[in-house]
Every structure is written in structure tokens, then in C-alpha cells.
């Protein structure tokens, strides 16, 4: 279990470096907010699609072998992304799209392996999801800060190559040290590809609690994508003029989330899940957009961003725990993949929305408008559906494959 989590976090570290490096590469080479949004969307859309559409193949091929294969391929593709200034903008968009598709299925299959690993170790699922989210936030904190510094120290090309190296290390660790139980070995499913997808969608459609949570998380991801890909880089350029400030803003958000995860890991099993989920969703979205819109003081932005990070700390662990607890073993790969796609459907939309909103309205008016929209989309769904998450509510009847 420790090796599997470590491998996943190493690849996340590289990805966080690229979150800084690739938008900055586009900004400095093109100067276009719209192109920044296009590149971000080119990664997010394939990421979202592969998370669900590739899961029947992952079940057939085996989740471990799929993880090794896609991480090795990701290393090669990301290495070529660094050559984008010589290859042209169109090549960059295509390469980033391939990398996003590979990373989508790679993330899903590693997360499917978490549940049996936790069960073998006797770890409570809510503690696993919270502890993992906290570790991931710690990696994000380090990765975003070091990403901005690496651009200054070694240049954007070498920073992206470091990301490629982390995928190679992840593939090596899983290939050499991770051994799932025999029951997790690749077995051809009884149903065909489209039937397998229908079975996963059919189960998820019956679970309104999961669907409500996914709507909220998708909205949060939409605005987070616009914030990271467009709004924060532009604010940093206009107010600070230093790429290290970009990493600092994102790193402070990760620091708040890390602190929140430490607290939630200790207290999570005893807290009312619906209340904590709602409060975290409200705090983590709109306030940090308002801070960027209303002030040019870095300290104010950092404080609000830190508090928003604390708010997000409970959202992903609660969704992850609900998925692990409510979805039958036989459907884990498909339902987690489909849920990942639904949660991340806001990412490509957000990236395009960020670039479009600035082009049409200007940075600060766009932030004000989007802060209001974010508040509506992340609060209203919590009152429109049956979000009952005390001790895990009884899941809907399982949809048997076949």
C-alpha cells in the first residue's frame, strides 16, 4: 500500500510542476489568455474522457498492467512536450491532449488499487481518502512552489522534463514493487465494451447522493481550472511580474488544504458528513475568486487562498469515501472511472471559460461575475437533492454485470 501511494504521489509531483510550467510557457511564448485556456482544455478534456471510456479495457488488461503502461507512455509524451517552442502551438495542443488522456486512465486505475490495499492493511476508508488527499495536497504544496522556482533555476524546458522523469519512476515502482492480490489479476469481463459502460452508468444513475456530490465537485473543478490556467497567472503577471508568485499562490492553497487534511484525518469519522461537505464546498470556491478581483495585495490573496484550501480539505475525501463504501467491488473500476469523468467534466470547460471571460470582460470583471456563478453552482445543489451522508447511507441495490 505504501509503495502504491508513493508511486502515485511521485507522478503527482511532476504533474504539479507542469501545472506551473506549461501555462507559463504558453503565456511567455504567445501572450494570449485564450491560448492558455485552449492548452489547458486540451489536457483536461481527454483526461476526463479516458477516465471513463478506457475503464472496460483496463478491467480486461488488468489495472496494474494498465498503470505501468500508461505511466511509461506518459513519460515519453511529456518529454516531447518540452520541445513545443520548436514544434509549434498545434503540436503542443496535440501532445498535451495525449498526455491528458494517458494520465486520466493512469490515475483511475491506481485509485482502484487503493481500496483492496487499504482493506488488507485494515485501514478505515475515510481515513485512507483523507490521509491520501492530505499527502497529495502536501505534494501539491511542494510541487507548485518548486515549479515556479524551477522555471527560474533551470528553465521551463528542463522543468517539464522533470515531470516526464516522475512518470518513469512511477511506472518502475508499480512494475517492480506493487503486487495486487490474485483476485485483482486481469480477468476478461463477461460483458462487452459498451455493456460494461452501461452497467457502470446504470449503477451510478441510481445513487442520487453520489450524483449530487459529483455535481458540486465538478463545479468546483471548473472554477479551479480557470483559476489555475488563466486567472492566477494573469493576476500574478499584472501585479507581481514574477512566475515564482504563481507557484506561491497555488502553494499556499495547497498548504491550507494540507492543514485541513491533518485535522480531517483525525476528526473525519466523527463529523457530520453532509454539513462538512457543504461548508467545505462553499469556502473553497467563490472566496478566492473574490480576493483576486477586489485586491492587488498579495498578502490578502494568500490569506483568503489559505482559508479556501482548508475548506477543500474535506470535499474530495468525503467523495472518495462515499465511492469506496457504496460501489460494489465488481463495479469499482467502471464507476470510479465514470465518477472521475463527471467530477472532472468542469476542467476543460473551466479552462476555456477562464480565457474567454478575460478576453470578453477583462480580468477583474470576469472574476467578480464568476465568483457569483461559482457560489450559486456549489451551494444550491446541496439543498436540491438527498445528500444524506451520516454514517454511510445504505447504497442502492447493486447492478450486477452480465
N, C-alpha and C positions, 0 to 999 in steps of 0.2 A: 504493500500500500504506500509506504514512504517513497519508494523509488518511482512509482507511477505518478504520485502527486509532484515529486521533484521534477520529473521529466516535463510534465505539463507546465509547471511554473517557469522552467528554463525557456521553453518556447514562448511563453507569455512575456518574459523579459525582453526577448528580441522584438516581439511584436510591439511592445510599448515604445521601444526605441524608434521603430519605423513610424509609429503614430506621430512622433515629432518630426522625423527626418523627411518623410515623403511629402507632407503638406508644405514644409519649409522649402523643399526642393522645387515644388511647383510654384510657390509664391515668388521665389527669387529668380526663377528662370522665365516665368510668364507674366508675373504681376497681376494675374487675373483671379479674382474671387470665384468667378463662375467655373473656371478650370479646376480650381481646388475642389469645388463641390463635385465636379464630374469624376475626378480621380477617386475621391472618397466613395462615391456611389458605385464606381466600377469595381471596387473591392467588396463593398457591403452587399450588393445585390447577388453576386454568385455565392458569397458566404451564406446568405440566407437560403438560397435555393438548394445548395448542396447539402445543407444541414438536414433537410427532409428528403429530398428526391434521391439522394445516394444511399439512404439507410437500408433499403432492401438488399442492395448489393453488398453493403457492409455486413449484414447478417449472413449472407451466403458466403462471402470471402473470409469472414472472421474479423471481429473487432480489433484484435491485437495486430494481425497482419495488415489490416487497413490502416491502422495508426502508423505503423512503421513505414509503409509505402508512401502515404501522403506526406509525412514529415520529410522523408528523403527528397521527394519531388519538390516540396516547398523550399527546401534549402537551395536547390538548383535554380528555381524560378526567381526567388528573392535576390540571389546573387546577380542575375541578369538585370533586375530592376535598377540596380545601381548604375547601369550603363545608359539609362534613359536619356540623359542630356545629349548623347551622341546618336541615339536611336530615334528620337523624336517623340512628340507628345502622343501620337496614336499608338506607338509601340508601348509607351508607358501605361496607357489605359488598358491595353490588351494584357500585358504582363501582370498588372495589379489585379485584373479580373481573374486570371488563372490562379494567382496566389490566394485570392479570397475564396475561390471555390475549394481549393485544397484544404485551406485552414478550417473551413466550415465543417467538413466531414471529419477532419482530424480532431477537432475539439469535441464533437459529439461522441465519437467512439471512445475517446479517453474518459469522458464523463460517464458513459455507460459502464465502464470497468470499475468506476469508483464504488458503486453500490455493493457488488459481491466482495470487494476488498474490505469495505467497512464492516460488512457482516461477518467476515472471517476474523476480523480484529476485535469484534464486539463493541464497535463504536456506534453510538446513537446517531441516527441520520441527521437530525437537526444540528447536532454538534459538528458532524462532518461538513455539512454545507456551510455552516458559519465559519468554522476554522479554515476551510479551503478558501472561502471568499476573503477572509482576513489575510491569509497568505498571499492571495492574488492581488489584494489591494497593496500589501507591502511591496510586492514586486512592481506593481504599477507606480507606487511612490518612487522607488529607486529608478525604475526604467525611464519614467518621464523626466525626472531631474537629470539623470545621466545622459539621456537622449539629447537634450538641449546643449549640455556641456560637450558631448562628443562631436557635435557639429562644429563647435569652436576648436576643439582639440585636434581632431583627425579629418574633418571634412565630412560632408553629407554622404559621399560615396562609401567611405570606409564604415561609417555608422550603419548603413544599410547592409553591408557585408557582415557586420557583427550579427545582425538579425538572422541572416542566412546560416551562420555558424550555430546559432542556438537551435534551429530546427534540426540540423545534422546531429547535434548532441542528443536531442530528444529522441530521434529515431534510434540512435545507438543504445541509449539506456533502456528503452522499451524492448528492443530486439534482444539484448543480452541478459537483462535482469528481471524483466516482468514476465511472470508465468501465471496466467489465469487458471482456475480450476478446470478440470476436464469438462464439466458441464458447460463451460463457456467456449469450448473449442468450436470452430466454424462448422455449422451444420446447415445443409441446404434447407430452406423453408419449404413448407408444404404448399404454400400458395405462390402464384406468380407475382411478378413485379407490381403490377397495378393493383392486384388484390391485396398485396401486402400494404401498399399505401392506403387503400380504402379501409383496411382493418384499423390502422393507426388513427386515421382521421375519424373513423366511426367511434372509436373509444373516446377520443378527446371531445367530440361533439356532445357526448352525454354528461360531461363533467363541467358544470357551469362555474364551479369555484375556480378550477384551473383556468378556464377561459377568461374570467373576469381579471384574474391576476395577470394573465398574459397581455390583455388589452392595456392595462396600466403600465406594465414593464415595456411594452412596445412603444408607447407614447414617450416614456422617459428616455428610451434609447434614441428615439427620433431627435429629440432636442439635444441630447448629449452628443450625437453625431454632428449636428450642425455647430454646436459649441466648439467641439474639438477640431473639426475640419476647417471651419471658417471663422466663427465669431471671435474666439480667443486669439488665434493668430493675428487677425486684423487689429484687434484691440491692443495686443502687445506691440505690433508694428507701429501703430499710431501713437501710443502713449509711452512706450519704452524703447522701441527700436532695437531690441536685443533678443535673439532666439532663446537665450537662457531663461528669460522671463516667461516664455511659453511653457517650458518644462516646469518652471516653478509653480505657475498657476495650476497646472494639471497635477503636479506632485503634491501640492497642499490638499487638493481634493482627495487624492489617494491617502494622505496622512489622516485626514478626518475619518475616512472610511475605515482605515486600519484601527484607529482608536475605537470607533463604533463596533467593529467586529470583535475586538477583545472583550468589550462589555457584553455584547450579544451572545458570544460563545458561552460565557459564564451564566447569563441570566435567561437566554432564549427559551429553554424548555419550560420555564415558569411564567413567561409573559403571555398576555392575551394576543394571539397572532393577528387577528383582524385589525385591532387598534394599532399595533406596532407597524403593520404593513401600510395602513392608511397614513399614519403620521410620517413614516419614512418617505413615502412617495411624495407627499405634499412638500416636505422640507427639501428634498433633493433636486427638484426640478426648477420651478419658477424663480426662487430667490436668487440663484447665482446669475440668471439672465438679467434680472433687475439690477444687480450690483454692477454689472458691466455697462448697462445702459445709463445709470444715474451718477456714476462717479468716474473720475480719472485717477483716483488714488489707489495705488497698488495694495496698500495695507487693508483698505476696506474690502476690496475684491478678494483678497486672500482670507480674511476672516469669514466672510459670507460663504466662500467656496469651501472652507474647512467645515463649517457647520452643515452645509449641504452634503459633504462627504459623510459626516456622521449619520445623516438621515438615510443615505442609500445603503448603509451597512446591513440593515435587516431585510431589505427588499429581496435581493437575489437569494440569500439563504432560505427565506421562507418559501419562495417559489421552488427552489431546488428540493427542499424537504417535502413539499407537497407532491412533487412529481415522483420522487423515490417511494413515498409512502402509499400513494394512491394508484400507481400504474403497475399492473401485473408484470412479473418477470419476463414472460414471453413477448411482451409488447414494449419493453423498455427502450430498445434501440430506435424503433419507429416513432413512438410517442415523444421521447426526448428529442429526437431529431425534428419532428414536426413542431413541437413546442418551441424549440430553439429558433426555427424559421419564423414562427409567429412573433416571438419576442423580439427578433432582430429585423422584422419587416420594416420597422421605422428607421433603420440605419441608412439605407440608400435614399429613402425619402427625405430624411433629415439632412443628409449631405447636400442634396440638390436644393432643398428648401433654404439651407443656410446661404448658399451662393446666390440664389435667386432673390432672396429677401434683401440682401445687402445691395445687389445691383439695382433693384427697383426702389427701395426705401432709404437706403443709407444705413450705416451700421447701427447707430443708436435708436432711430425709429424702429428698425427691424427688431431689435432686442426688446423694446417695450411691447410691441404687438405680440411677439412670440412668447413673452413671459405670461401674458394674459391667456393666450391659447393653451400654453402648457399647463397652467393652473386648472383650466376647465377640463382638459383631457385626462389629467391624472387624479382628479378628485371626484368628478361626477360618476365615473363607472363604479366607484366603491359603494355608492348609495343606490345603484340601479340593479344590482344583482345580489345573489345569495352568497356573500363572502363570509362563510362560517368556517373559521379556522381555529377553533379552540384546541383541544387535543384532537388529533386528526379526525375530521369528519368521515363517516363511512363513505368509501369511494363508490362510484356507480358500479353496477354489475359488469364484470369483465366481458369484453368481446373476444370470444375465442377465435384464434386464427384457424383457417381451413376452409 
